[in-house]
């Protein structure tokens, strides 16, 4: 079994607004192995996105720490990349230029930069769309560009905050399949927030339920089904039913 690359220890965090204090995370600890895809589920306000922001370095916890490959996380860094529900592409740049933006700062020869961008265009199935502007793309295609732009940076961990939530059902399934293919090829470590129970069972190695009352991880499930996962399999439905039951409690 691979060792933990992300180690979270004793996280505490509160939000204070107009004198009111609300507990979001309380003594939360978690270890994520290299190449593991962990899904976070839970009701709105349970701290899923807050946890992602702390790991990304966008928020400083009130107490506790996060370490990536042994290094303390205190600010954003190129070893962590975030994919949000909104694609956040630059509308004035072409698909090729948007993906290439992920290599900003690399002191590579132009030919090497171009070759790497072409490789990622092909990797996400957009080889024919390099010169298109984002406004000409579907929602699913935009998310493919957004995914390529972060993966080209080769982060140690990818943080995904409901990245497919705004897509239609077919595009969502296509993006899930693409993500799993890239995970297999690259052994990419991913922390993934979703409200979609079926999505969690399709993609995750492990699913964690965050509890809005305690601010901690209340339940954990190893999915344990071979990939590709059959959505009609009784074991798949059993996993989904278990997660639905968690959310109802």
C-alpha positions, 0 to 999 in steps of 0.5 A, spaced: 500 500 500 502 506 498 504 511 503 500 517 505 502 523 501 496 528 504 496 528 512 491 532 515 492 533 523 487 536 528 484 541 524 479 546 527 476 552 523 470 557 525 467 562 521 465 569 525 460 573 522 457 579 526 459 577 532 456 570 531 461 564 531 460 557 527 464 551 528 465 548 521 471 543 522 473 540 529 479 536 530 479 533 523 484 528 521 485 525 515 490 521 511 490 520 503 495 515 499 498 517 493 494 515 487 488 515 491 481 518 489 477 520 496 470 523 495 467 528 501 460 528 501 455 531 506 450 536 507 451 544 505 455 547 511 458 541 513 465 544 511 467 540 505 469 546 501 472 549 507 477 543 508 479 544 500 480 551 501 485 549 507 489 544 503 489 549 497 492 554 502 487 559 501 485 559 508 489 558 514 486 553 520 485 556 527 488 550 529 491 543 526 496 542 520 496 540 513 502 537 510 503 535 503 509 530 502 511 532 509 511 539 507 507 544 511 501 547 507 501 555 509 500 558 502 498 556 495 503 552 491 504 549 484 504 542 488 496 543 489 491 545 483 484 546 484 478 545 479 471 549 481 464 548 478 465 554 474 471 553 469 474 559 470 477 559 463 480 566 460 475 568 455 480 571 450 484 566 450 484 560 445 483 553 448 491 551 446 493 558 450 488 556 456 492 550 457 498 553 456 497 558 461 498 552 466 505 552 464 507 559 465 513 560 469 516 554 466 523 556 462 522 551 457 524 552 449 518 554 445 518 547 441 517 543 448 512 548 451 508 547 444 509 539 444 506 539 451 500 543 450 498 538 444 499 532 448 494 535 453 489 537 448 489 530 445 489 527 452 482 530 454 480 529 447 480 536 444 486 535 439 481 539 434 479 544 438 486 548 439 484 554 436 477 555 439 475 560 444 471 558 450 465 561 448 464 556 442 465 550 447 460 546 451 460 546 458 463 539 458 468 541 453 470 547 457 471 543 463 476 538 459 480 544 458 480 546 465 482 539 467 488 539 462 490 546 464 491 544 471 494 537 470 499 540 465 502 543 471 503 536 474 500 537 481 502 532 487 494 533 489 488 535 485 483 539 489 476 538 485 470 542 488 463 539 485 467 540 478 461 537 474 455 539 478 453 544 472 453 539 467 448 535 464 447 527 465 451 525 459 457 530 460 457 529 467 458 521 466 463 523 460 467 527 465 467 522 470 470 517 465 475 521 463 477 523 470 478 516 472 482 514 465 487 520 467 487 517 474 489 510 472 495 513 467 498 518 472 496 515 478 493 522 480 491 523 487 485 527 488 480 530 493 473 531 490 467 534 493 460 532 491 453 532 493 452 526 488 452 520 491 452 516 485 458 520 482 462 518 489 461 511 488 463 511 480 469 515 482 472 514 489 476 509 492 474 512 499 468 516 501 468 520 507 461 523 510 463 530 514 458 532 519 455 539 520 454 538 527 460 536 529 465 538 524 468 532 523 468 526 519 462 521 521 463 515 516 468 512 512 466 507 506 471 503 502 468 502 495 471 496 493 468 495 487 472 493 480 473 499 475 469 500 470 463 500 475 457 498 473 451 502 475 446 497 474 450 492 479 446 490 485 453 492 489 453 499 486 446 500 488 448 497 495 453 502 496 449 508 494 443 506 498 449 506 504 451 513 502 443 516 502 442 513 509 448 516 512 445 523 509 439 522 512 441 521 519 
